[in-house]
Amino acid sequence: MLRLPEAIEVAVSDTTGEALANILVELDLRWHGNYYFGTHMGLTAADGIARATSGAIEHSFRENQIVFPMDYKVPLDECDDTVGIGVLGSTEFISASSKAEGSRLVTAQAKVNWARAANADVLSRRIDVPVPVTQRVLRVALQLERAP
């Protein structure tokens, strides 16, 4: 059972430890080990940190439930207590951003984030992170390789 912390913070850096700004970070929730729901946490700030509150994650889920009621029947608290944190990079990002730009299902703010994101400069990476029940803020470090 998933109990979202008040916030999830992801510190994104390159392999030298340099903070990476304007990296679009994704959060994936799973149900019985399978992908169930995903949302963007937003762009990293100048210090390399992307932050999403539980309220923002829940709001995004509710919005998606309205648009896709058949896809999102399971409440978030029934999801697995491990989440995926990821970054689409390089050519994967370029392809996905092109699709997002033309999609009517992508919000205006998400399109702005896709356009500002510097993800083409890094390689894709995804990690699984257990969510402790007792932690108010889940802090995660995500180190990325720069794209060649």
Secondary structure, DSSP 4 states (H G I P E B T S, - for coil): -----SEEEEEEEETT--B--S-EEEEEEEETTEEEEEEEEEE--TTSEEEEEHHHHHHHHHHHHHH-TTT--S-GGGS-SEEEEEE--HHHHHHHHHHHHT-TTS-HHHHHHHHH--GGGB--EEEEEE--TT-SEEEEEEEEPBP-
